[in-house]
């Protein structure tokens, strides 16, 4: 079977998306490619974002390959499944352009997992994978429409229906979202061309990037249940990959010339064995973590292991704010502050993430100023987008249904229309945005239109 795994040519103009706009290695497709190759399928990974292809170039690649199956993602990479662009503009127009070149179109990603019926209809796809895609994808590829009823963690159009023209009511959702057994996932291997074109050092601001980089994960999921985290349908339960597999992957990346690693783990927890192994390899890396999970000795070990970038989720400096977010911090704000300063003494770049929970502005400003004097970077509290699949969505928008992304997006625009820190100055309503073709000239971007660019300008200047 010839299978094309497609990461489309992402653009984010007029979007409320606040994530990094650079290309990252699509780990979900990396695992899927390994598993499919083990089953002797012919696999082509078409990462339009990484290779800098526009839609026309992507179509040319697919037309030349003539796949039996195309797999399309609705988020740039696993790194941003939890905070993906709400709109399906890019996947929608990519699906329309590629549909003539395949018998089957499969869709994966956060939209396919949370709202499979509307996602299938919008994209004109045949099957949606619910949840983490690696293992279910192999089963779907090796099946056909007559065998879908025997599979789980998928959505598909009922037999005899007119497909997308029949509407969401014709979609059959079967089973719960999948959670992969990360103990059996292989060590990822990337083609040299893929690594050579990946020169972005994610969340690294202590100096300009030198050489190329890679993303990987040591664990998946999170043991906490904060209200803002969209993890109910994927990457939920905390699971740790076997250390031997992680180190095999790291050694392969280092041998290929990678100079910087970024762990996409939702929460990078203290792991003394992994940190000592990294210390021996002398590779620089970045992580995202909760500072209250780390003791002072472990923060010192994190620095000596090669960590040069920490993104620390604090979210609120008040007990009331953390309670509102269902964030049960183990320390007081004073203790969290102490750990942040310890981290900065051992790690080149430390960033604090804050959310708008109503903390007293004067108190918050003084706290941020104190951190800034010690070299810890923070932005003003960001508005909270109620992502489908989070407790915050249910609190603000109600029951999850086929229009969940439209509902959460509309709520966000009503509540935070004036927030201009790291997003487009003129975000469009979701239906309007999804109607803009990809080949139209994009409007000018804000000069500081992403978190990464904002940090880079503030921290490096």
N, C-alpha and C positions, 0 to 999 in steps of 0.2 A: 504494500500500500504506500502510495506517495502522499506524504503529509507536509503541509506548509504551516509553520507556526509564525503568526504575523503580529508583530508589534507595530502599530500604524505610525504615520508621520504626525506626531503630536504638535498641536498649536494651542495656545491658551488665551488668545486675545478675547477680550470681553468676558472672561471667565472669572469666577470668584475663587478659583483654585489657588491655594497659597503654597503649594509644595515646590520643590526644586524643579526647574524647567530643563535641566540638563538630562542627558541620556544616562540611564543606569542599566546594569546587566539584568535582563529579565529572568530572575532565578526560577520562576515557575516554568518557563519555557526551557530553561537549562535542564531541570530535572526531567521534564516530559520528553525532551529529545533523547536523553540518556536511556530512559525506560523504553521508548519506542525503538531505538537502535538495538537495544538488547533483544527485542522481539523481531528483529530483522526487517523493520520497516525502513523505507527511504524517507529521510527527514531533511527538510530545508528550513532553517530559522531565518526569517526575513525581518530584521529589526530596522525598520525604516528610520526610526529616531536616531539610533546609534550610527547608522551609515550616512545620515544626512540626506536620505531620499525624500523627494516629494511624492505625491500620490501617483503621478505619471510614471516615475521611475519604479515605484513599487509594483504597479500594474505590469510593467514590462518584465520585471523579474518573475512574477507569478505566471504570466502568459507563457514565458519560455519554459517554466518548470511543469506546467499543466498538472497540478496536484489532484489526487482523488478527494482529498479532504483539506479544507482550510480551517485553521483554528485562530480565532481573533480574540484579543483581549480588550477589555473596556477600561483598563487602568494602565499607566505607564510601566509599572513593575510592582512586585510584591511589596516593595518599600512603601508604596502609596496606595495599597488596596484599602487601607483604613481611612484615608482622607483623599480619595480620588476626585478628579474633576466631576462635578455632579452631572454635567451635560454629556450626552452621547454623540456630540457633533462629529468628532473625528472617527470613532468606530462606525457611525452610521454611514457616512459618505465613503469610508473605506470599504465597508461591506457591500454597498451598491456597486462600487467599481470592480470588486473582485468576484462578485457572485457569478458572472458568466463563465468563469474559468474553473469551476469546481462542481462536483455533484453534491457535495455536502459541506455546509458551513456550520461550524461549532463555535460557540461563544463562551468565554470564561471571564471571570473577573467579579468585582463587587456588585455591579448592576445585575449580572446574570444570577448571582447568588441571592440577592435580596428581593429583586423584582423580576423574576425570570419570565413571566408572561409578557409584560410590556416590553422587556428587552428583546425577546425573540421577535415580537411583532415589529418593533422599530427597525431592527437590523435585518429582518428577513432571513434569519438563521433557521436552521433545522433543529438544533439541540443546544441547550444551555447546561453547563456543568454547575452544580450547586456546591459552593464551598471550595476547598483546596483541590486543585484540578489534576494533580499528577497521575494518581492511580485511576480515577474514573475516566480520564481522557483516553487511556490505553484501552479500556473496556469498550468505550463508545466507538473508537476508531476501528476496533476489530469486530464490531457488530454492524447491523444494518437496521433500517427502520422497523423491520419485523421483530427484531430482537430487543428493541428498547424497553419493552414491557418487563423484561427480566432483569433490568439494570436498576441501580439505585443512585441517588444524588444527581438526578438529571431532570430536565424538563423538555418536553417535545410536543409536537402537534399530534393530536389524536388521529388515528388511521381514518382515512376517508374525508378529513377536513380539507379545506382549501388553503391550509397553511396560514401565513401571515394575514391574508385577506379575510380569514374567518374571525380574526380578532383574538384577544386574550382568553376568551371563554373556551376556545378550542385547544388550549395548551394544557397538557397533563403534567403536573408536578409530582415526581415520584421519589420518595425517600427524603431523608434529612441531608443538610449540607455535609459534605465529606470533610473529614479531618485526617490528613495523611499520617501514616506511621513513619515518622521521621527517622526511626531506627533503621529502616530498610532503604531509605533513599540513598542513591549513590553519591560519592564525591563528584562534584561538578567539574567538568572539563570544558574549557572554552577554546574556540579556534583562535589562532594567533592573530588573525585579522580583527576579530572581535575585541581582543584585548588591546591591540595597537590603536584602535580607534576610540578607546575609552580612557581619555586623559583627564576626565573630570574627577577631582578629589572631593567626594561629597562631605559637606559640613567641615571642611578644613580651611581655617582662616589664619593660622599662625604664620603662614608664608605662602607664596605662590606655588602652585602644583609643580612637581618635578617628576617626570616620568608618568607611566600610566598606572591605573588603579583598578580595583575590582570590589564588588560587593559580595557578601556571603552571609550565612546565618549559622550561629552556634546553637540556637534554640528557636522555637516558634511558639507564639501565644504568650499569655500573661496570666499570672495567678491572681491579679487584682481585677476588680470590676468597677472601674470608674465610669461615671455616667456618660462621659463624652466619647468613649472609645467604641467605635463601630466594629465589634468583634464577635457578635452573636452568630454570624453565619460563616465565619472563616477565621483562621488563626486565633482561636479562642483559648482552648485548654493549653496550659504550658507544657511543652515537651522539649527535651534537650537531645540534640543529636549526639551520637557516639563520638567521644573525643578523638578516637583514632581516625574516623572518617573526616572530621573537621580538619585535623592536622594534615591528612593526606591531601585534602583540597588546598590548604594553605601552602604546603610545600610545592605543589604543582604550580600555583600562582607565582610564588617567589622564583621558582626555576624559570618561569616564562618571562620574568623581568618586572613583575608588578612591584611597585614601590610603596603603595598605600592600600590598606584594606578598610572597608567600612562594614561593620556588622549591622545588618538591618533588623536584628532582633527587636521585637516590640519593647522588650525590657531586658537589658543586658545585666544579668544577675552575677554576683560575685562567684567566681569559679577559680579556685586557687590553682588547680592542675592546669587549666587552660592558660591562665596568666603566666605561670612559670614556663610553660611551653612556648608562649609568644616571646617571653623575655629571652629565651635561648635563640630564637630565630631573628631577633633584631629587626623586626618589621614594624613600621608605624601604622596606626589604625585609629579609627574613630568609632564611637558607640553612642547609643541613646539609652538613658537609664533613669531610675528614680534614686535620687541622692540619699533618701532615707533608708535604702536597702544596704548602704555601704558604710562600713566602719572606717575609722581613720587609717588603721594599718592596711586595709584592703584598698583604699584610695591611693595610698602610697605605692602599693604593689601594682595597681593599675597603671600608674605613671611610669614606673620602672619597666613594665612589660612592653612599653612602646606606644601607649595611648597618647595621642596629641590633640584629640578633640572629644569633648563630652557635650551632649545635648541633654540637659537635665530638666525633667518635667517637674516643676513645683506647682504650677497652675494658680495657686492662691497663697497669700501670706497670712490669711486669717483662718481661724478654726471654723468659722461659719462658712467661709468660701469653700474650704476643702470638704466640709460636710455636704454642701450643696452639690458638689461634684461626686459624692460618694467616695471620696479619696481619703482613705484612712492612713494618714502619715504616722510613722512611728515616732517621730520627734517633733518638738516644738519648732516654731519659726526660727528661734535663736539657734537651735541645734542644727536645723537645715542650713542656716547661713554659715555656721562654723564649718560644716562639711563642704559647702561650696568653696569656701576660702582655702580649705585644705586641698581640695581638688585643683584649684588654680595654682597652688604652689608646686604641684607635681605634674600638671598637664598644661600644655601651651594655650589651649583655647577651651574655655568653659562658657556655655550658653545656657541661659535659664528661659524656659517657656512659661508664659503666664496666660491665663484666660480671664475674660471679663466676668467676674463673680461679684462685683460690687464692693471690692475692697476700698477702704477710705483713700481717696486720691493723694492726700498729703502724706499719709503714712507710707503708701506704696512708692511715691516719688522719693522719699527719704531712704527707703530700703534699697531701691534701685541705684540711687546715687552712691550709697555706701558700697554696694557691690562693684559699681563702675570704678570707684577709687582703687579697688583691689584688682582690677582687670577682668572682672566677670561681666560678660555682655548679656544684656536683656533688652527686649522690646517692650513697648507698652502692651498691656493685656489685650490679647486678640479676641475678637468676637467668636462665639461658639457656634459652629455650624452643626445643626442636629442631623448627623448622618444617619440614614436608614440602617437599622441593625444596632443602634445604640439605645441605651435607656433614656438618653436625652431626647431622642426623636419621639419616643412614646410620650414623654412628659410634655413636650411642646406641640407635637403634631398628631398624636393619637395612634391608632392601630396601623400597622404596616399594610399597605395595599399596593396595587399596580401603579399608583400615582405618587408613591412616596418621595421620589427624587424631586418631582415638580413641587410637591408640598413643602419639603424641607428647604428647597431653594427659594421659593416665594417667601417663606417665613424669614429666612436670612436677609433677603433684600429689604423686607419691611422693617426689620429690627435694626439693621446695621448699614443702611444705605450711605451713611456719612463716614464710614470707616475707610481710610485711604492709605493705611500704612504699607501694605505689601500686596495689593491687588489692583486690578485695573480700575481706572477712575470712572469708567462707565460700563459696569457689568450689565449684561442684558438678561431679560427673563429667559428661562430655560428653553421654552418652545421656540422663541425667536432666535436664540443662539444656535439651536440644533438645525435651523433652516439655512444657515449661512454656508455656502459651498466651500470646500477646502481650496479650490483654485482661485477664489476671489482674493484680491489684494488685502492683506491684513491691515487693520488700522494701526497707527503708531502705538507702540507699547509705552507704558510709563517708564521713565528712566530707571526707577527703582521698583520695578514691578514684581519682584520676587523676594522671598525671605533671604535667599542666598546673596543676591546682589546688595540688599540693604545691609546685611552683616558685613559683606566684603568692604563696602564703602566706609562704614563706620569704624570697622576694626583695623583695617589696613592703612587707612589714611592717617 
